[in-house]
Amino acid sequence: MLAAMQIHELSAIDLKKHLEKRQVSSRQIVQALIDRRHAVDGEVRAFVLNFDEAALQRADEADAARARGESWGVLHGLPVTIKENIDIAGTDSTMGLKNRQNQPSKVDAVNVRLLKEAGAIVIGKTNVPQLLLAQETENAIWGITHNPWNTARSPGGSSGGEAAALAAGMSVLGIGTDIGGSIRIPAHFCGIAGLKPTVDRWSNRGSATGIAGQEMVRSQMGPMARHARDLALLMQAVDPQKAAVLDPAVPPWPIPDYAGVDLRGMRVGVTLDDGYLTPNAGVQRAVKLAAEALKSAGATIVEFQPPGPDLLFTWLAGISSDGGTTLRTMLAGEMPARQLQATVKTALLPSPVRALLAAIFDARGDKRMARLLRSLGQKPVSELWALTNQRTLLRRAELDAWNAQQLDLVLCPPHTMPAMPLGTSGDLTMTLSYAFRYVMLNFPAGIAPVTRVLEGETVRANPADTVERRCAEAELHADGMPVGVQVVAPPYREERVLAAMAAIEDVVSQDVLYPRTPIEPLGKGK
C-alpha cells in the first residue's frame, strides 16, 4: 500500500493504476487531499467550498463497488475540483459577486454530471476573480488566492483557484473556463497543464459568465491537471455523444485518443514574438526548449509569424461594445475589484474624453495605450457586426497562413511574462495578446510546463513605452517562477495538442529547471 504522505504527489494516471491494482483506496486518496488542503490552503486560499463529508462517503461507495467487481467508468473513485462559476447542484455560482450568493444551482453543469457518471468524486469548488475578468483571483467574498510558488504573486485568472489547488497538491484533476486565457494563464503562472478546447467541444451549459449573450468571443470549459496525460484522461471521461443529448451545441464526435497521434513528420511552426509585445526572455527560452523536444520526437520545426499582431484590440473592442452596461448590471452597486477599476472607469468615459486621452498618449509615443483607449467604449450594432466580421476574417487569415506553411501545430508563448505581483494585473491587460489570439480565433490551445525563470531573465532592457515599463516592473524578482509553452492546433484537433504536450513533458521534465508540482507554498522572500 502507498504511504499517505505520497498520495497527493501522484498524477491522476498513477492514482488510477494504483486504484485498479488495489494498492490504494478512493477513501485514502480523498482523505490525503483533504489533509493536504488543511496543511497548505491557509497560505494559498484556493478553495471556496469543500465537500469533505459527502466526498468521503462517495469514496467509500466507490471502494465498495470496486470490491464487487463493478466499474463506474474511466474516473472510478478519482477526485476532481470545479471552478466556482460552474454549476454544482445545491451550491452558488457567484463569480465572486455578493449579489449572486444564496442562489444555489438546481442541477449540475453538463460536464460535472458526466464526470460524476464516469466515476469522479467532486471534492470542492475553487476561487475566481470578480466577474471572471482578471489575471488575478480576488473577490470580496473569499478574498485573494496566492500562487504557491511565491505567495506574493498571482496564480492567474480566472481559473486561478483551480490552478493553485493543483500546483499545491490539493487536487489532482480540475475544470476551468477560458474566454481570454482563463485556463491557460493560470496554468502558465502555476506550472501546471491546461487545455482550452475548440468552442463547444466540451459543453458550456452550466457555466456562468459575466457577459451573457456576448458571442463575438465565447468562453470555453476545459480540463486542468499537473500533467498532459491527466488532461487526456479527463477529456476521455466526457462522452461527446452523451453531452450532445444534454446540450445542442456539442457536436457528437468522438475525441481521438492522443496516443494514436504520430508526431514524426509533423510540421510545427514556432513563434517567439507575435510582433505586438515581446515576451520575457524566460518565456522565449521555454518555447525554444519545447521546440527542441518536439524535434527530438521527429517533428519538423519551422519559423512562423502569425498574421494580425494587434488582434488584441479587436477582442477588446468587441467585448466592450455595450460600454460596460452589462458589467454594471452584474455588479448591482458592488464596487469593482481593484483589478477592474481602471478598465471600468475607462469604458465609462465619454467618447470625447477618451479620444482626448488617446491623443495625449499618441503625442507621448504611447501608441499601444492610445489604441487601447480608442478600442474601449460603447458602439452601435453596425460597428459590432463589423468587428465580428473582422474576427472571422482574422480567423480565416490565420488558417490560410498555417496552410501556406503546411503546419500541423504551432508553439508560441502563453503570455508576455511569468506570474505578476499581486495587485498589478489591472495595468497589464495588454500583456495578453498570446492568450487572446487563440480564443478569439477559436483554435484549441494547451499549456505545458517547461522551465523556470532565471535571474538574468527578470530584467527588460530599455522599455519603450508605458506598457513595456509596467512589464519591466512586474518581471523584477520573478526568478524561479514557472514558465510554460502554448501548443496550438487547428480547430477540433485537440488530440494533436495533447500528444505534443505529452512529448514536450517527457523531455523537459528531465531538466533540473522543470517546474515540478506539487510545490510547497513559498512566501515572499522564502
N, C-alpha and C positions, 0 to 999 in steps of 0.2 A: 504493500500500500504506500501511497505517497504521503510524505510528511505534510502537515497542514501549512507550514510556512512556505512550501514550494508552490502551492496550487495557484496563487494569484499571479505568479510569474509565467505560467504556461500559456501557450497560444490556444485558441479555440480548437484548432485541428488536433493538437496534442491532448487536450482535455477530452475531446470526443473519442479518441483512441483509447485513453485510459478508462473512460466510462464503459466502452464496449468490451474491454478486457476485464471489467470488474475490479480494476486497480484503484478506483476512486468512486465515490458515490456522488450523486447530484446534491444531496444534502451537504456533503463535505465541501463541494465547490461553492455552493451558495453561502454557507457559513464562513468560508475563507474570505470571500469578497465582502461580506458584512464586517468581519473582523478588520479587514484592510481599510474599509471606509472609516470605521471607528478610530483607526490609528492615524490616518493621514488627512481626512477631509476637513478637519478643523483648520488646517492650513490652506487647503485648496478650495474648498467650498463649491464643489461641483454638483452635488445632489440638492434637489429641492424637495423631493418626495422619496421615501423608501417604502418598500412593501415587504419588510422582513418576515413578518409572521406568515403572510399568505405565500411568500416565495418558499419558505422552508416547508410549509405544508405541501405545496405543489411539488417540491423536490422529493419529499417522501413518497408521494404518489408516483412520480417518475421512476424512482428506485423500485417500488413495488411492481410496477408494470414491467420493468426490465427483468426482474426476477421471475416473472411469469412467462417470459419469452415474448412479450409484446413490444412492438416498436411504435412510438408516437410519430416518428418522422426523422428528417435529417438532423434536427437540433434537439433530439430527445434528451431532456434534462440539462441543457446548456442555458446559462443565464444571459439576459440581454438588458440593456438600459435604453431609454427612449428620451429623445429631446422633448422639452416641456411643451412645445406648441403642437405636438402630435397627440391626438385623442386616445386616451385610455378610459374606458367606461368607469364612471364614478369619480373622476378627477378633473380638475380645471385644466384648461389650456389657455393660460393668461397672456402669453408673450410678454410677461413682465409688467402688465398693466393692472393696477389695483382695481379698476372698474370691471375687470373680467373675472375677479375672484368670486367664489361661491356660485359658479355656473358650471357644474360638472357635466362632462360629456355623457351622453346616454349610451353610446356604443363605441367600440374600439375602431380606430382607423383601420382601413383595409389591410395594410401591411402588418399592423400589430395583430390583428385577427389571424392572418395567415402564418405569421411566425409562431403564434401560440399553437395553431393547428399542426405546425411542423415540430412541436415539442419544446419550444423555447419557454423559459421562465422569466417573466419580467420582474426585475428586482428594484427598479426605481426610475424616476424622471430626473433629467439634468437641466442645469441652468441655461438661460438665454439672455441676450441684451433686450432692452425695451424695444418693442416693435420689430425685433429681429434685424435691426438695421445698423449694426455697428461691428467694428473689428475687435471689440472687447465684449465681455459678458458681464453686464452690470444692470441692475434694475432696482427699483425702490422696494420691492417685496423681499427679495433674497440677497440683495447686495452684490458683491463683486466675487467673481471666480478668478483664481490666480493660476498662472502657468506653473506646473510643478517643477519645471526646470529652473525657474527663477520666479519666486512669488511676487517680485516687483514688476513683472512683465505680463502682458496679455496672453491668454490661451487662444485668442482669436474669437471670432464671432461669425455667425450667430450660434453655431453648434459648439461653442467654447466649453460649456459644461461637459458635453459628451466627450470631447477630445481630452479634457483634463482628467476625467474619470478613467478613461482608457490608459492614458500615459502614466497615471499614478498607480495603476493596478487595481482599481476599484471596480472595474468592469472588464469584460473580455470581448463583447460584441455590442454594437450600438447602432442606432438610426439617427441621422440628422437630416436637415434640409438645406438647399443651396439655391439662392437667387442671385448672388453676386460673388460667390466664393465661400459661402457659409459652412460648407463641409471642408472644402479644400484649404482655406486659410487656417482654420484650427488644426487640421492635420499637419500642415507645414510647420506651424508655430510650436506644436507639441511633440513632433517627432513620431507621428503615427501614420496609418494609411487611411485613405478615404476615397470614395468614388461618387462623382456626380454622373448618374446615367443620362442618356437621352431622355428628353421630357416625355413622361408617361410610360417609360419602360418599366418603372415601378409606379404603382398607384400613388396619387397625391390626395386621395379622398380621406378626409380626417386630419388634414394638415392645416392649421390656422395660419393666416398670413396677414400682415399689416396693411396690405393694399389689395384687398379682394376685388376681383374684376379687372385688374390691370394685367393684360396678357401680351403686351409687346415683348416683355421678358418674364418668363414664368419660373417660379420656384419648383425645385425637383427634390424629392426624397431620395436618400441613398444610404448605403452601408458605411460604417466606420469600424475600425479594428486596429490592432497593432501590426498586423501582417497582411500582405496581399492575399495569401491563400485563405485567410479567415474572411476577407471580403467576399471571395468567391463562394465560400461555404454559405454565407448569408444570402448572397444573390440566388444561389441554387435552391435555397429553402422557400423562396417566394415563387409559387407556381403562377406564371402569367395567365394560364388558362382559367385558373380559379379567380385570379384578380380581375380578369375581363368580365366575369359574371357579375362581380360586385361593383365594377367601375367601367362605364362605357368608353372611357378614354384610353384604356390599356389595350394595346394590340396583343392578341392571344398567341404570340410567337414564343416558342422556347428560346431561352438564352443559351447559346452553345457553351460547352464546357471549355474553360480556358486551357485545360490540359491538352486539348486537341489542336491548339494553335502552334504552328511551326514558325519560329522567328527567323529561321535561316532563309536568307534571300529577301526578307522584307526590307523595304526602303524606309528609313527613318529620317525625317527632317529635324534638324537641330536649330533652335533659336536661342541665342544668348541675350539678345537685346531686341525688343519689339519696335525700336525706333521712337518710342514715346518717352520712356523714362528708364534709364539704365539701372539694372539691378545691382545690389550689393555684390562684392567680389566673391563672397562665400556662396551666394546663390548661383552665380555663374559657374563656379567650380563644381557645384553639385550637378549641374546639367552636364558638364564635361565628363564627370565620373560616371553618370548614368549612361551617357553615350558610349563610353568605353565598355561598360558592362554589356550593353546590347550588341556591340561589335563582337565581343568575345562569344556571344551566343549565336553569331552567324548573320546578324543584320548588316545591311549596308547603310553607312552613315553619310548624310549629305547636309549641306547648309540649307536653311530655309528662312526666308524673310517674309513673314505674313503680310498681306495687304491691310490697308486701313489702320495705321498705327494709333490713330486718335479716335477709334470707335468708342472709347470710354465715354466721350461726350454725347454720342448718340444714345447710349444706355441712360446716362444721367438726364438728358433732355426728355426722353420718353417717360421715365419713371416719375418725373416731377411735373408732368403735364397738367395735373389738376391744381397746381400751385400750392400743394400741401393740404388741400381741403380734407382729404381722406384721413391723413395723419392727425390733423386737429380733431376730427370727429372721434377717432380712435382714442386719442389722449383724454378726451372728455374733461378738460380742465386740469389734468395732471401735468406737472412740469416735465418737459422733455429731459431725458437723461443728458448728462453733460456732453456725451459724445455726439448727441444730435442737435444740441442747441445752436451751434453756428450754422448748420445746414438749414434748420427750420427757419431761423431768422432771415437767412439769405433768400430762401424761397419766398418768404412773405414780403420782401421789399418790393415797393412799386417798381414797375419796369424802368421808368426813367432813372431811378436811383441806382438800380443795378447796372444800367447802361453807363452811368457816370462813373461808378466804381470800376467797371471794366475798362473804361478809357484811361483811368488813372493807373491801373495796373499795366495796361499796354504801354503807357508812357514810361513806366519804370523798367520795362523789359520783361515783366512777369506775364508772358503770353499765355501760360497754362492757367493761371488764376483768372485772367481776363476771359478766357474761353469758358471756364467753369461758370463764371457769373452770367455769361450770355446763354449758357445752356439751361440753367435752372429757371423755374417760374412757370406760371400758367400759360397754356397755349390753346388756341382754337382747335376744334376737331380736325379741321383740314391739315393743320400742322402735325398733329398726332398721327394722322394717316400717312403723311409724307415721311415722318420718322420711322413708322412701321415698315413702309416700303424700303426705306434706306437700310433698315436692319436686314430685310430679305435680300437686297442686292449685295450687302456685305457678306451674308452667309453664302450666297452663290459664288461670290468672288473668292472666298476662302476655299471652297471646294474646287473651283477651277484652278487655283494656284496649286493645290495638292495634286490634282490630276495632271497638271503640266509637268510636275516633277515625279509623277507616279509614286506618291507617298502612301504608305500604309499606316504610319504613325508619325506623331510629332512629339519631340521632347522640348520643353521650354520651362522658364522659371514659373513657379507658382505665385510669386509675389515679388515686389521690389526689394524686400528686406526680411530679416528674421523677426521674431516676435518683438513688438514695440513696448516701451514702458507703459504701464497703466496710466490712463488719463490723457493719452496723446493722440488717440486714433481719430478724433474729430478734426484734426488738422491734416490728416493723412489719407483722405478719401482718394486722392489721385495716384496713390500707390497701387491701385487695384486693376490696372489695365490688363495684366496677365490673367487674372481670375475672371474679370468681366467678359473678356473676349469669348470664352468657350461656353459660357452660359447664355450670352446673347445670341451666339451663332448656333447654339444647340448641338454641340459636339460632345460626346461623352469624354470625361476627363477625370483622371485619378491622381492622387498624390502618393508617392513612395518616399519614405525617409531615406536619406542618403548620407549626410555627414553633419558636422558641427562647425560653427563659425570659429575661425582662427583669430587671434588677437589683432593681427595686421589688417584683417578684413573689415574692421569696425570703423574705419575712417574713410569718409567720402571726400576725396580731394576736390577743391575748388568748386563748391556748389554754385550753380549758375543763377538760380532764382529762388523764390520763396519755397517752392515745393522741394527742391533739392536740399535747401538749407534745413528744412524740417526733417527730411530723410536722414541727413547727416547727424542731426541731434539725436534722433531716435535710435540710430545704429550704434552710437557710442556705448561701450561696455556690454555689447551683445555677444562677446566672445563666449564660446561654449554652448550657445543656443543651437537647437536642432535646425536643420535645413533639409527641405525635400525637393523633389523634382516633379513637374507636372507632365503626365503622359496622356496624350490625346489621340483619339481615333475618329474615323468618320461615324456619322450617326448610326446607331444600332449595332455597333461593333464593340460592345463592352468587353467581350472575351479577349480582344486584342490588347486592350488596356490592362486587363488583369494579368495576362500572360507576360507582357513586358514588365509590369511592376514586380511580378514574382522573379523574373530573370534578373532584374536590377538588384533586388533584395539579396538574392543568392550570392552575388559578387560583393556588393558594398558592405554587407553585414560582417564580412571577414576583416574589415578595416578597424583599426583602433578608434577612429573618429566616428564610427557609426553610432547614431543616437539610440542606444539600447533602452528599451522600456520593458517593464515598468521602472520608473525613476523615483527615487526617494525625494519628496519635495524639498527644494532648496530655497531658503530665504535669501533676501538681498544681502550680498557680501559673504555668504557662506562658502 
